[in-house]
Amino acid sequence: MAKTEGQKLEEKLCYKIKNIGMERPEELEKAMEFAEGYKNFLDHAKIEREAVRYSIQLAEEKGYKEFERGKRYAAGAKVYFNNRGKNIILTTIGQKPLVEGVHFNIAHIDSPRLDLKPNPLYEKDEIAYFKTHYYGGIKKYQWGVTPLALHGRIMLADGTAIDLEIGEHEGDPVFVVTDLLPHLAQKQNERKLSEGLRGEELNIVLGSTPIADKEVKAAFKLKILSILNEKYGITEADFLRAELTMVPAQKAVDVGFDRSLVGAYGQDDKVCAYTALMAELDAVKPEYTTVTVLVDKEEIGSEGVSGMASDMLLHYMEDLVEAEGERVRDVLRNSLCLSADVNAAYDPTFADVYELQNASFINKGPVLTKYTGARGKSGSNDASAETMQKVIKYMDDEEVMWQIGELGKVDAGGGGTIAKFIADMDVDTVDLGVPVLSMHAPLELTSKLDVYYTYKAFKAFNK
């Protein structure tokens, strides 16, 4: 049936987001295959140190070498810089001189979790526990009765580093925050949802057997210490020199009868980190030099020496640019950045917090987010029209399906990304990433098609 004049006009003038599965069903198999590598990354990179180690391993397999300050690199050279084991910068030198700008792609590799307090170990009424302090924005009640694994690093007094990963392997114990049984939870049920479990109730059960000595005052705590000391040489004082955290012990899984979704902890923002990393590794003599940065501390404001609020990226760029005899300010001013971070996917169960015309949806590709922030765009980088034009052109030229979106209704809440920090360096920046269901929960959901097309978007940007 021939289209009417009105239908032709509608097709020509109106903007409509399309479903990848409907428009390009042949891409599903590629997305499924790509997701297998992504799930493996999620299982081996639950904390930032692990993500950096995993990324270096993949990079070195692709021929990347450690960055050498003062060395001038030819087009196609691939280098990486490891910042304190907490974030990594990977670069492929482009065909254009640096002074014409670089293409930054920046994602974060930290995720909400339960950190151990500096002096965490105690016992109460014949049960041994760890005290925790939650990291990032979580719904605390979601972390009760969830199997948890212990990850992180302890530095011994002599400088020896001990990396722990307990609860991830066959035969490992897991750890749990307890919750009240419904029969005794009458008063707890009267609490606000945000206080279903309170911060000081997020205590990790470690064990319930004592050292068999009635003269010992803390026999249950001492039992845990004896186990750790026997296996790792740890004493209680060593916790004072540690970064230890509890994360969900579950591996990444397929979700749904059609296996179209990935269910896993930490997909905010490791889904963008992985897709950006893969696009970086695949870059071959790009037009512009690519600088892919996987950073820490975004979930708590990007603070510290491994977060984007620091000068670590600026210093790296100064070292890179000095070898070409240029000024870093000129390079940055001509550069373009994708702040690779996720957005909230529309959830029909909780439809009232979304504004449908500007919501993002699963299976419709990466989300271009012009601004984030809260209320009146507070704490946001608001991308210019020129920046939007450039980024959209990169995707459209490579036929990458994408969508526009914002983080819910104007006054429903809000959130921020690292975009404002890179913009503070005088770099044109916009957010682009994967829509996520159940963001910041111990198990988040992403669409395999969206993951694959986000990789394709980053690859188009790096071409």
C-alpha positions as CSV (number, residue, x, y, z in Angstrom):
1,M,0.0,0.0,0.0
2,A,1.4,3.4,-1.0
3,K,2.2,5.9,1.7
4,T,0.0,8.9,2.0
5,E,1.5,12.4,1.7
6,G,1.0,12.8,5.5
7,Q,2.9,9.6,6.2
8,K,5.7,10.7,3.9
9,L,5.9,14.0,5.7
10,E,5.8,12.3,9.1
11,E,8.7,10.0,8.1
12,K,10.7,13.0,6.8
13,L,10.2,15.4,9.7
14,C,9.5,13.5,12.9
15,Y,12.1,11.9,15.2
16,K,11.4,8.3,16.3
17,I,13.6,6.0,18.4
18,K,13.8,2.5,16.8
19,N,14.2,-0.9,18.4
20,I,17.4,-2.6,17.2
21,G,15.9,-6.1,17.5
22,M,13.1,-5.1,15.1
23,E,15.2,-3.1,12.7
24,R,18.3,-5.3,12.6
25,P,17.5,-8.8,13.9
26,E,20.6,-10.1,12.2
27,E,22.7,-8.2,14.8
28,L,21.4,-10.3,17.7
29,E,23.9,-13.1,17.2
30,K,26.8,-10.7,17.2
31,A,25.5,-9.0,20.4
32,M,25.2,-12.4,22.1
33,E,28.8,-13.3,21.2
34,F,30.1,-9.9,22.3
35,A,28.3,-10.3,25.7
36,E,30.3,-13.4,26.5
37,G,33.5,-11.4,26.7
38,Y,31.7,-8.7,28.6
39,K,30.4,-11.2,31.2
40,N,33.9,-12.6,31.7
41,F,35.1,-9.0,32.3
42,L,32.4,-8.5,34.9
43,D,33.4,-11.6,36.8
44,H,37.1,-10.7,36.9
45,A,36.8,-6.9,37.5
46,K,34.5,-6.4,40.4
47,I,36.7,-3.7,41.9
48,E,38.8,-1.1,40.3
49,R,42.2,-2.8,41.0
50,E,40.9,-5.9,39.3
51,A,39.6,-4.0,36.3
52,V,42.9,-2.3,35.8
53,R,44.8,-5.6,36.0
54,Y,42.4,-7.2,33.5
55,S,42.6,-4.2,31.2
56,I,46.4,-4.3,31.2
57,Q,46.4,-8.0,30.4
58,L,44.1,-7.4,27.4
59,A,46.1,-4.4,26.3
60,E,49.4,-6.1,26.4
61,E,48.0,-9.0,24.3
62,K,47.1,-6.3,21.7
63,G,50.6,-4.9,21.7
64,Y,50.3,-2.0,24.1
65,K,53.5,-0.9,25.9
66,E,53.9,1.2,29.0
67,F,53.9,4.9,28.3
68,E,57.4,6.5,28.4
69,R,57.5,10.1,29.3
70,G,59.5,12.2,26.8
71,K,59.1,9.7,23.9
72,R,57.5,10.8,20.7
73,Y,55.2,8.2,19.3
74,A,54.4,7.5,15.6
75,A,50.9,7.0,14.3
76,G,49.4,3.7,15.3
77,A,51.6,3.3,18.5
78,K,49.7,1.9,21.4
79,V,50.6,2.8,25.0
80,Y,49.1,2.6,28.5
81,F,49.6,4.4,31.8
82,N,48.8,2.7,35.1
83,N,47.9,5.2,37.8
84,R,48.5,3.6,41.2
85,G,46.7,0.4,40.2
86,K,43.4,2.2,40.5
87,N,42.9,3.7,37.0
88,I,44.4,3.3,33.6
89,I,44.8,5.5,30.5
90,L,45.2,3.8,27.1
91,T,46.2,5.6,24.0
92,T,46.4,4.9,20.3
93,I,48.3,7.6,18.4
94,G,46.4,9.1,15.5
95,Q,47.3,10.3,12.1
96,K,46.6,13.9,12.8
97,P,49.0,15.8,15.1
98,L,48.0,16.1,18.7
99,V,47.5,19.9,18.4
100,E,44.4,19.2,16.3
101,G,42.8,17.5,19.3
102,V,42.3,14.0,20.7
103,H,39.2,11.9,21.2
104,F,38.7,11.1,24.9
105,N,36.5,8.2,26.0
106,I,36.3,8.1,29.8
107,A,34.4,5.6,32.0
108,H,34.5,4.7,35.6
109,I,35.4,1.3,37.1
110,D,34.2,1.7,40.7
111,S,30.7,0.7,41.7
112,P,28.5,0.9,44.9
113,R,29.5,-1.6,47.5
114,L,30.1,-2.2,51.2
115,D,33.6,-1.1,52.3
116,L,35.1,-2.4,55.5
117,K,35.7,0.2,58.2
118,P,39.4,0.8,59.0
119,N,39.0,-1.2,62.2
120,P,36.3,-3.7,61.2
121,L,36.6,-6.9,63.1
122,Y,34.5,-7.5,66.3
123,E,32.3,-10.1,68.0
124,K,29.0,-9.7,69.6
125,D,27.1,-12.4,71.5
126,E,29.3,-15.2,70.2
127,I,29.2,-14.2,66.5
128,A,32.1,-12.6,64.6
129,Y,31.4,-9.7,62.3
130,F,33.0,-7.0,60.0
131,K,31.7,-3.4,60.4
132,T,31.1,-1.8,57.0
133,H,30.6,1.7,55.6
134,Y,28.6,1.7,52.3
135,Y,30.3,3.3,49.3
136,G,28.2,5.2,46.8
137,G,24.4,5.5,46.4
138,I,22.8,2.3,47.5
139,K,19.4,1.1,48.7
140,K,20.7,-0.4,51.9
141,Y,17.9,-3.0,52.3
142,Q,18.9,-4.6,49.0
143,W,22.2,-5.7,50.5
144,G,20.7,-7.8,53.3
145,V,20.8,-11.6,52.9
146,T,22.8,-11.3,49.7
147,P,25.8,-13.6,49.3
148,L,28.9,-11.4,49.4
149,A,32.5,-11.8,48.5
150,L,35.5,-10.1,50.1
151,H,37.8,-8.3,47.6
152,G,40.7,-5.8,48.1
153,R,44.2,-5.3,49.2
154,I,46.1,-5.4,52.5
155,M,49.5,-3.8,52.9
156,L,51.7,-5.5,55.5
157,A,54.1,-3.4,57.6
158,D,57.1,-4.5,55.4
159,G,55.4,-3.3,52.2
160,T,54.1,-6.7,51.1
161,A,50.8,-6.4,49.2
162,I,48.2,-9.1,49.8
163,D,45.2,-9.2,47.4
164,L,42.1,-11.0,48.6
165,E,39.3,-12.5,46.6
166,I,37.3,-14.8,48.9
167,G,33.8,-16.0,47.9
168,E,34.2,-16.1,44.1
169,H,35.7,-19.6,43.6
170,E,34.2,-23.1,43.9
171,G,34.4,-24.1,47.5
172,D,34.9,-20.6,48.9
173,P,32.7,-19.4,51.8
174,V,30.6,-16.3,51.2
175,F,29.5,-13.6,53.7
176,V,26.1,-12.2,54.6
177,V,24.3,-9.3,56.2
178,T,21.4,-10.7,58.2
179,D,17.9,-9.4,58.3
180,L,14.9,-9.9,60.6
181,L,12.4,-12.7,60.0
182,P,8.9,-11.4,59.1
183,H,7.5,-12.8,62.4
184,L,9.5,-10.4,64.5
185,A,9.7,-7.4,62.1
186,Q,6.7,-5.5,63.1
187,K,8.7,-2.4,64.3
188,Q,11.1,-2.7,61.4
189,N,8.2,-2.7,58.9
190,E,7.2,0.7,60.3
191,R,10.5,2.2,59.2
192,K,10.8,4.2,55.9
193,L,12.1,2.0,53.1
194,S,15.4,3.9,53.1
195,E,15.9,2.7,56.7
196,G,14.8,-0.9,56.2
197,L,18.4,-1.7,57.0
198,R,20.4,1.2,58.5
199,G,24.0,1.9,57.8
200,E,25.2,0.5,61.2
201,E,23.2,-2.6,60.6
202,L,25.1,-3.6,57.5
203,N,27.3,-6.0,59.5
204,I,29.0,-8.9,57.8
205,V,28.7,-12.4,59.5
206,L,32.1,-14.0,59.5
207,G,31.8,-17.0,61.8
208,S,30.4,-18.6,64.9
209,T,33.1,-20.9,66.3
210,P,35.5,-19.9,69.1
211,I,39.1,-20.5,69.9
212,A,38.8,-23.4,72.4
213,D,40.3,-21.4,75.3
214,K,37.9,-20.2,78.1
215,E,40.5,-17.7,79.2
216,V,40.3,-15.7,76.0
217,K,37.9,-12.7,76.1
218,A,37.1,-12.5,72.4
219,A,37.4,-16.1,71.3
220,F,35.1,-15.8,68.3
221,K,36.9,-12.8,66.9
222,L,40.2,-14.5,67.6
223,K,39.1,-17.6,65.6
224,I,38.7,-15.4,62.5
225,L,42.1,-13.8,63.1
226,S,43.7,-17.2,63.5
227,I,42.3,-18.3,60.1
228,L,43.4,-15.2,58.3
229,N,46.8,-15.3,60.0
230,E,47.3,-18.9,59.0
231,K,46.4,-18.4,55.4
232,Y,47.7,-14.8,54.7
233,G,49.9,-13.9,57.6
234,I,47.5,-11.1,58.7
235,T,47.1,-9.6,62.1
236,E,44.4,-7.3,63.3
237,A,46.7,-4.2,62.9
238,D,47.0,-5.0,59.2
239,F,43.4,-3.9,58.6
240,L,44.6,-0.4,59.3
241,R,46.6,-0.6,56.1
242,A,43.9,-2.1,53.9
243,E,41.3,-1.4,51.2
244,L,38.8,-4.1,51.6
245,T,35.3,-4.3,50.3
246,M,32.3,-6.6,50.1
247,V,30.6,-7.1,46.7
248,P,27.9,-9.5,45.5
249,A,29.4,-13.0,45.0
250,Q,27.2,-13.9,42.1
251,K,28.7,-14.3,38.6
252,A,27.3,-12.5,35.5
253,V,24.3,-14.4,34.1
254,D,21.9,-14.3,31.2
255,V,18.4,-13.1,32.1
256,G,15.1,-14.1,30.5
257,F,14.0,-17.1,28.4
258,D,15.5,-15.3,25.3
259,R,18.8,-14.6,27.2
260,S,18.6,-11.0,25.8
261,L,19.8,-9.4,29.0
262,V,22.9,-9.5,31.2
263,G,22.3,-9.6,34.9
264,A,25.4,-8.7,37.0
265,Y,26.8,-6.5,39.8
266,G,28.7,-3.4,38.8
267,Q,27.4,-2.8,35.3
268,D,27.3,0.9,36.3
269,D,29.8,1.7,34.9
270,K,31.8,-1.3,33.8
271,V,29.5,-1.8,30.9
272,C,30.8,1.5,29.4
273,A,34.3,0.7,30.6
274,Y,34.4,-2.6,28.8
275,T,32.8,-1.3,25.6
276,A,35.2,1.7,25.6
277,L,38.2,-0.6,26.3
278,M,37.2,-2.9,23.4
279,A,36.8,0.0,21.0
280,E,40.2,1.3,22.1
281,L,41.9,-2.0,21.6
282,D,40.5,-2.3,18.1
283,A,41.6,1.2,17.0
284,V,44.2,1.0,14.2
285,K,45.8,4.3,13.1
286,P,42.7,6.4,14.0
287,E,42.3,9.9,12.5
288,Y,42.6,11.5,15.9
289,T,44.6,10.1,18.8
290,T,42.4,8.1,21.1
291,V,42.7,8.5,24.9
292,T,40.6,6.0,26.8
293,V,40.5,6.5,30.5
294,L,39.1,4.1,33.1
295,V,38.8,6.0,36.4
296,D,38.0,5.5,40.1
297,K,35.9,7.2,42.7
298,E,33.1,8.4,40.4
299,E,30.4,7.0,42.8
300,I,31.6,9.3,45.6
301,G,32.2,12.5,43.6
302,S,35.4,11.6,41.6
303,E,37.6,12.6,44.5
304,G,41.2,11.5,45.2
305,V,44.3,10.9,43.2
306,S,42.6,8.3,41.0
307,G,39.4,10.2,40.4
308,M,38.6,12.7,37.6
309,A,38.6,15.6,40.1
310,S,42.4,15.1,40.4
311,D,45.0,16.4,37.8
312,M,46.1,12.9,36.9
313,L,44.7,13.1,33.3
314,L,46.0,16.6,32.9
315,H,49.5,15.5,33.9
316,Y,49.4,12.6,31.5
317,M,48.3,14.8,28.7
318,E,51.1,17.3,29.5
319,D,53.7,14.5,29.2
320,L,52.1,13.2,26.0
321,V,52.0,16.7,24.4
322,E,55.4,17.9,25.5
323,A,57.1,15.3,23.3
324,E,55.6,17.0,20.3
325,G,56.6,20.5,21.4
326,E,53.0,21.7,21.7
327,R,51.0,23.4,24.5
328,V,48.6,21.1,26.3
329,R,45.9,23.9,26.4
330,D,45.8,24.0,22.6
331,V,45.4,20.2,22.4
332,L,42.6,20.2,25.0
333,R,40.7,23.1,23.5
334,N,40.5,21.2,20.2
335,S,39.6,17.8,21.7
336,L,36.3,16.0,22.1
337,C,35.2,13.7,24.9
338,L,32.6,11.0,25.4
339,S,31.8,10.8,29.1
340,A,31.0,7.1,28.9
341,D,28.4,6.5,31.6
342,V,25.1,4.8,31.9
343,N,21.6,6.2,32.0
344,A,18.4,4.9,33.7
345,A,16.4,2.6,31.4
346,Y,12.7,3.1,31.4
347,D,11.0,0.6,33.8
348,P,7.3,0.0,33.1
349,T,6.8,-1.1,36.7
350,F,7.9,2.3,38.0
351,A,6.7,4.4,35.0
352,D,5.7,7.5,37.1
353,V,9.3,8.7,37.6
354,Y,10.1,8.8,33.8
355,E,9.1,11.4,31.2
356,L,8.5,9.1,28.2
357,Q,9.4,11.6,25.5
358,N,12.9,11.9,27.0
359,A,13.4,8.5,28.6
360,S,15.9,5.9,27.4
361,F,14.8,2.3,26.6
362,I,16.4,-1.0,26.5
363,N,17.2,-2.4,23.0
364,K,17.3,1.0,21.4
365,G,21.0,1.6,21.6
366,P,23.4,3.8,23.6
367,V,21.9,6.9,25.2
368,L,23.3,10.3,24.3
369,T,22.6,12.3,27.5
370,K,23.0,16.1,26.8
371,Y,23.0,16.9,30.5
372,T,22.7,15.2,33.8
373,G,22.5,16.9,37.3
374,A,19.6,17.4,39.6
375,R,16.7,19.9,39.6
376,G,17.9,22.8,37.5
377,K,20.8,20.8,36.0
378,S,22.9,21.3,39.1
379,G,26.2,19.6,38.9
380,S,25.9,19.0,35.2
381,N,27.9,19.5,32.1
382,D,25.4,20.7,29.5
383,A,26.7,19.8,26.0
384,S,26.6,22.5,23.4
385,A,24.8,22.2,20.1
386,E,28.1,22.0,18.3
387,T,29.2,19.1,20.5
388,M,26.0,17.2,19.9
389,Q,26.3,17.7,16.2
390,K,29.8,16.3,16.1
391,V,29.0,13.2,18.2
392,I,25.7,12.4,16.4
393,K,27.5,12.7,13.0
394,Y,30.1,10.1,14.1
395,M,27.3,7.6,15.0
396,D,25.1,8.4,12.0
397,D,28.0,8.1,9.5
398,E,28.6,4.6,10.8
399,E,24.9,3.7,11.0
400,V,25.0,3.2,14.7
401,M,21.5,3.1,16.2
402,W,21.3,5.4,19.3
403,Q,18.8,7.3,21.3
404,I,18.5,10.5,23.3
405,G,17.6,10.5,27.0
406,E,17.7,12.1,30.4
407,L,17.7,10.7,34.0
408,G,14.0,10.7,34.8
409,K,11.5,13.5,35.4
410,V,12.9,17.0,36.2
411,D,12.1,16.9,40.0
412,A,12.2,13.1,40.5
413,G,15.8,13.1,41.5
414,G,19.0,13.3,39.4
415,G,22.6,12.3,39.3
416,G,26.0,13.3,37.9
417,T,28.9,11.9,35.9
418,I,32.5,12.7,35.3
419,A,31.6,14.9,32.3
420,K,31.8,18.2,34.3
421,F,35.4,17.4,35.4
422,I,36.7,16.8,31.8
423,A,34.7,19.9,30.7
424,D,36.6,21.9,33.4
425,M,39.8,21.0,31.4
426,D,38.4,23.0,28.5
427,V,37.3,19.9,26.5
428,D,33.9,19.7,24.7
429,T,32.1,16.8,26.4
430,V,28.9,14.9,26.3
431,D,27.6,11.7,28.1
432,L,27.0,8.5,26.1
433,G,26.3,5.1,27.5
434,V,24.1,2.1,28.1
435,P,20.6,2.2,29.6
436,V,20.4,0.1,32.8
437,L,17.6,-1.4,34.7
438,S,17.8,-1.6,38.6
439,M,20.9,0.7,38.6
440,H,23.0,0.6,41.8
441,A,21.4,-2.7,42.9
442,P,23.5,-5.8,43.7
443,L,22.3,-7.1,40.4
444,E,21.7,-4.7,37.5
445,L,20.3,-5.5,34.0
446,T,21.5,-4.4,30.6
447,S,20.4,-5.4,27.0
448,K,23.0,-7.3,25.0
449,L,22.0,-5.3,21.9
450,D,22.6,-2.0,23.8
451,V,26.0,-3.3,25.0
452,Y,27.1,-4.2,21.5
453,Y,25.8,-1.0,19.9
454,T,27.6,1.1,22.6
455,Y,30.8,-0.7,21.6
456,K,30.0,0.2,18.0
457,A,29.4,3.9,18.9
458,F,32.7,4.1,20.6
459,K,34.4,2.4,17.7
460,A,32.8,4.9,15.3
461,F,34.1,7.7,17.6
462,N,37.6,6.2,17.4
463,K,37.7,5.6,13.7
